[in-house]
Every structure is written in C-alpha cells, then in structure tokens.
Amino acid sequence: MTIDTLQQIWKTYQDAWADIAVADRERLLRQSVADDVVFTSPLSEGQGFANLATHIARFQEQFPGAYFKSNKLFTHHGQLLSEWTMYNKDGSEYLTAHSYARFNEQGRLTHLAGFWNVEKS
C-alpha cells in the first residue's frame, strides 16, 4: 500500500466520526475498518466493527457536531501515527492529541490507539 492510500483510509475513518447519518457512518467505517478492529483510548477500549460504530455514536451524543482533522501523519510498514485536532461544532479547537493505527493486507484498520490528556475529555 502506498502512503497516499494509508492516508486516505485514515481520512475516511476520521470522517466517520463526524455528525453524519448512521448509514453514511457505516459506509465510511466499512471502507476503512476491519470487522475485528481493536480500539483503545485513555477512557475506553473495545473490539469489533459494531462496538466501534456504537462508540462513535455515543461520542456524537456527548459532543454533538464535533469532528476531527489530522495535523500530521507519519506512515511506515502498514502503520500510521497521527497528530489530530478535535473541533467543536462551531469550529473552535477542543483538543489536540495523537493516534496510532495498524492496517491489514486489505487496507483496513485493525488496531487503533488514541492518546490524550484525560483531564480534557
């Protein structure tokens, strides 16, 4: 996979976190995430496509209209490190943090780990 391909998959995954219709979120996640994906953050952990989709829906309930944009992306050997910013619905910055991700041979995310200051969450 090329660096551009990995970066596009990551963007597709990030776009799934936006305030969008459930069907659109599922489509974006199906394009970017493996069925058995493992995800962790300072406040949560889980496994599986359905659990991740539910986790994202709960995120949107807690932070209506929030979205993410990557500031920096580093990739190598099917892995990605992202510095990203979470924005509130009004476009104001809420949090800047990092995520680590691994991809499978089909170009789907298999492991996601977010890192940020828990006091901000």
C-alpha positions in Angstrom: 0.0 0.0 0.0 1.2 3.5 -0.8 1.5 6.2 1.8 -1.3 8.1 0.0 -3.6 5.1 0.3 -3.0 4.7 4.0 -3.6 8.5 4.5 -6.9 8.2 2.5 -8.0 5.3 4.6 -7.3 7.3 7.8 -9.2 10.3 6.5 -12.2 8.0 5.7 -12.0 6.7 9.2 -11.8 10.2 10.7 -14.7 11.3 8.6 -16.9 8.6 10.2 -16.6 10.4 13.5 -18.5 13.5 12.2 -22.2 14.3 12.8 -23.5 12.2 9.8 -26.3 9.8 9.2 -25.8 6.3 10.6 -25.8 4.8 7.1 -23.1 7.2 6.0 -21.0 6.4 9.1 -21.4 2.6 8.5 -20.3 3.1 4.8 -17.2 5.0 5.8 -16.3 2.5 8.5 -16.8 -0.5 6.2 -14.3 1.2 3.8 -11.7 1.8 6.5 -12.0 -0.6 9.4 -11.7 -4.4 9.8 -14.6 -6.3 11.3 -12.4 -7.4 14.2 -10.8 -4.0 14.9 -9.4 -3.3 18.3 -9.7 0.2 19.7 -8.3 1.8 22.8 -8.1 5.3 24.3 -7.5 6.6 27.8 -11.2 6.4 28.5 -12.4 3.3 26.6 -11.5 0.1 24.9 -13.3 -2.3 22.7 -13.3 -4.7 19.8 -15.3 -5.2 16.7 -17.0 -3.2 14.0 -20.4 -2.9 15.7 -18.8 -1.9 19.0 -16.8 0.8 17.3 -19.8 2.2 15.5 -21.7 2.3 18.8 -18.8 4.0 20.4 -18.7 6.7 17.7 -22.5 7.3 18.0 -22.1 7.8 21.8 -19.2 10.2 21.1 -21.6 12.3 18.9 -24.2 12.3 21.7 -21.6 13.6 24.1 -20.0 16.1 21.7 -22.7 16.9 19.1 -21.3 18.1 15.8 -17.7 17.5 16.8 -15.2 16.4 14.1 -11.5 15.7 13.6 -8.8 16.8 11.3 -5.3 15.5 11.0 -2.4 17.9 11.5 0.4 15.5 10.8 0.6 11.9 9.5 3.5 9.5 9.6 3.3 6.1 8.0 5.6 3.1 7.5 5.2 -0.7 7.1 1.4 -0.6 7.4 1.3 1.6 10.5 0.3 5.2 11.0 0.9 7.9 13.6 -1.4 10.9 13.5 -1.5 14.2 15.4 -5.1 15.4 15.1 -7.3 18.1 16.5 -10.9 17.7 17.6 -13.1 20.6 16.8 -16.4 21.6 18.3 -19.5 22.1 16.1 -18.7 25.8 16.0 -15.2 25.2 14.6 -13.4 26.0 17.8 -10.5 23.7 18.8 -11.3 21.4 21.7 -8.3 19.0 21.9 -5.1 18.1 20.0 -3.9 14.6 20.5 -2.3 11.5 18.8 -3.4 8.2 17.5 -1.5 5.1 16.4 -3.0 2.7 13.9 -2.2 -0.6 12.2 -3.6 -1.8 8.8 -4.2 -5.3 7.5 -3.2 -6.5 4.0 -6.7 -5.5 2.7 -6.0 -1.9 3.8 -8.4 -1.9 6.7 -7.6 -0.6 10.2 -7.1 -3.4 12.6 -5.8 -1.6 15.7 -6.5 2.0 16.9 -5.0 3.6 19.9 -5.7 7.2 20.9 -3.5 9.2 23.3 -4.5 12.4 25.0 -4.7 14.3 28.3 -7.7 12.6 30.1 -8.4 15.8 32.0 -9.5 17.5 28.8 -12.1 14.7 27.9 
